[in-house]
Amino acid sequence: MRTKITLSIFVAMFGLLLQGQNAKEAIQNTKQVAEGKKSLQRDMQELEAFKVKTTALNTAFEERNTEKSNELKASIIQDMVREVGQSGEKAKKARMEIAQSSSEVRSERREIRRDREDSDRGRYDRRDDERDLARDKANARDDRRDRRDDIGDFQKQIDRAERQAAILEKLRTYNFGFEALAMEKALAHKALVTEFKDILLDDIAATKRELGEDVRESREDRRERRDDRNERNELDSRRKWGRG
């Protein structure tokens, strides 16, 4: 009787823990995918507007139109300020995703430890225990890979944000001039505008890749939640039939 009561308590506590963790992960997955799609759409629209301005700047540059070049540069600077701010927010989000994936890794470690403890007790169906352990190990490998991806994404985002900020600082105080002695500097600063545009392209490619990772992780987490439900059902069945 005492064994049955202990097992019942364990099943209830374990079930509540898993349900809470699974619900949290489901909400986070849905939010990440939705935010990724929204960010991608916004970034693509902003890139197109930035391209229009850089094309106009190139034309003004070729015409040696100092007033128009600096007018366009001022507008481009405003866009750069916005983009640097957004890059900082993306870096914060990337750091949060590392924390989330780390939490999932820890959760899988707990489940693997519990699987081994169940198997060591030898009271249950050993084949079920071995299947549960293999399944949770596979889930843990997926979670560790997701965390590695998140860490890599975070570092790349930091690198892009830092380079964007450096370009912004160089351009902020510069005014185009087309005298013979100023042309080398003018060409160098125009090249910085092009580099910034290229970083925006890289950022969009990264957002697409990260969105794909989020969709894949969401599918994996759905499978893990299904596995957890099956495992809870197994424990409920053991309790019901008094196995152990």
N, C-alpha and C positions, 0 to 999 in steps of 0.2 A: 504493500500500500504506500509506504513512504517513497519507494522508487517511482511509482506512478505519479505521485503528487509532485515530486522533484522534477520529473520529466515534463509534466504539465506546465509547471511554472517556467521552466526553461523554454518550452515551445512558445508560450505566450510572450515572454520577454524578447526572445529572438525574433518572433514575428513582428512585434511592434517596432523593434530596431530596424529591421529590413524595410518595413513599410514606410517608415519615416525617411530613411535614406533614399529609397527608391522614388518616393514622391518628390523629394528635393531634387534628385538628379533629373527626373522627368521635366520639372519646371525649368531647371537650368538649361537643359538641352533645347527645349522649345524656344526659350528666350534667346539663346545664342544663335540659333538658326535664323530666327526672325530679325534679330539685330544685324546679322551678317548680310542678309539680303537687302535690308534697308540701307546699310552702309555702302554696299556695292553700287546700288542704284544712285545714291548721292554722289559718290566718288566719280562715277562715270560721267555724270552731268557736269560736275565741276571741272573735270579734265577737259571736256569738250570746250567749255567756256575759256579755260586757260589756254588751250591751243589757239583759239581765235585771237586772243590778245597777243600771244607770242608771234603769230603770223603777221599781225599788224605791226608789231615792234620790228620784226625783220624788214618789213617794207619801209618803215620810217628810217631804219638804220641804213638801208641801201640808198635811200634818197638823201641821207645826211640831214634829216630834219630833226634838229636838236629839240625843239619845243615838243613835237609830237612824240619823239622817243621818250622823253622824260615824263610826259603825261601818261603814256602807256605804262612806263616803269612804275609810276606811283600806284596805278590801278593794280598792276601785277603784285606789287608789294603787299597790298591789302589782302589779295588772295593767298599770298604766302603766309601771312600772319595767321589767317584762318586755318590753313593746312597744317602749320606747325602745331597749333592748338589741338587740332583733331588727332594728329599723330601722338601727342602726349596722352590723349584720352584712350587711344587704341593701345598704347603701351600699358596703361593701367588695367584695361580689360584683359590684355594678354597675361599680365601678372595674376589676375584673379582666376584665369583659366588654369594656370599652373597650380594654384591652391586647390581648385576644384579637382583636377586630375590627381593630385597628391592624396586628397581625401579618399578618392575612389580606390587608389592603390592600397591605402591603409585598410579600407573596408574589405577588400579582397583578401588581404593578408589575414585578417581576423577570421574570415570564412574558411580559409585554408587551414588555419590552426584549429578551428572547431571541427572541420572534417576529419583531421588527423586524430583529434581527441575522441571523436565518435568511433573511428575505426579501432583505436587502441582499446576502447572499452569492450569491443567484441560482442556487444549485446544485439546489434542490429544485423541486417543483411549486408554481408561484406561486399557483395557485388554492387549494391546501391551506394555504399560508402566510397568504394573505389571510383565509381562513376561520378559521384558528387565532387570528389577531390580532383579528378582529371578535368572536369568542367570548370571548376573554380580556378585551377591553375591556368587554363586557357584564357579565362576572363582576366586573370591577373597579368598575363603577358600582353593582352590587348591594352589594359590600363597603363602598363609601364611604357608601352610604345606611344600611347596618347600623351603621356606626360613628357616624353622626350620631344615629341612634335611641338608641344606647347612651349617648352623651354627654348627650342630653336626659333619658333615664331616670335617669341618675346625678344630675343637678342637681335633678330633681324629688324624688328620694329624699332627698337632703341637705336640701332645704327642708322636707319632711315631718318628718324626724328632728329638725331644729332646733326646729320649732314644737312638736312633742310634748315635747321636753325642757323648753322654756320653760313650757308648761302644767304639767308635772309639778312644776317648781320652785315655781310659784305656789300650787299646791294642797297641796304636801307639808306646809307649815307652817301651813296655814289650818284652822280649826275652825268649823263652822257655828254661827251664833247667830241667833236670831230676834227679838231685841229691835228696837224701832222704828228705832233708829239704825244697827243692823247689817244691816237687810234689803237695802239697796242692794248692799252687799258680798257678801251671801249669794247674791243673784240673779246677780251677776257671776261668782262662782265656780262656781255650778251651770251657767252658760252655758259655762264652760271645759270641764266634763265632756262636755257635748253636742258642743263643737267637737272634742274629742279623739275622740269616737265617729265624727264625720264624717271625720276624718283616716283612721281605720281603714277606713272605707268607700272613701275615695279610694285608699288603699293596696291594697285588694283589687282595685279596678278597674285599677290600674296593674299588679298582678301578672298579672291576666288578659290585659291588653294585651301585657305583656312575654313571657308564655308563648306568645301567638300569634306574636309576633315571633321567638321562639326556634324554634318549629315551622317557620315560613317559612324562617328562616335555615338550619335543618337540611336542608330540602328543597333549597334553593339549593346548599348545600355538597355534597349528594349528587350533584346535577347537575354541579357543578364537578369532583368526583372522577371522575365518569363521563367528562367531557371530558378530564381529565388522562390517564385510562387510554387513551382513544382516541388522544391525542397521543403517548403512549409507544409504542402499537402502530404508529403511523405512522413514528416514528423507528426502531423495530425493523425495520420493513419496508424502510426506506431502507438500513439497515445490511446487511440480509440480501441485498438485491439489488444492493448496491454503487452506489446512486444517489448522485451528487455528485462 
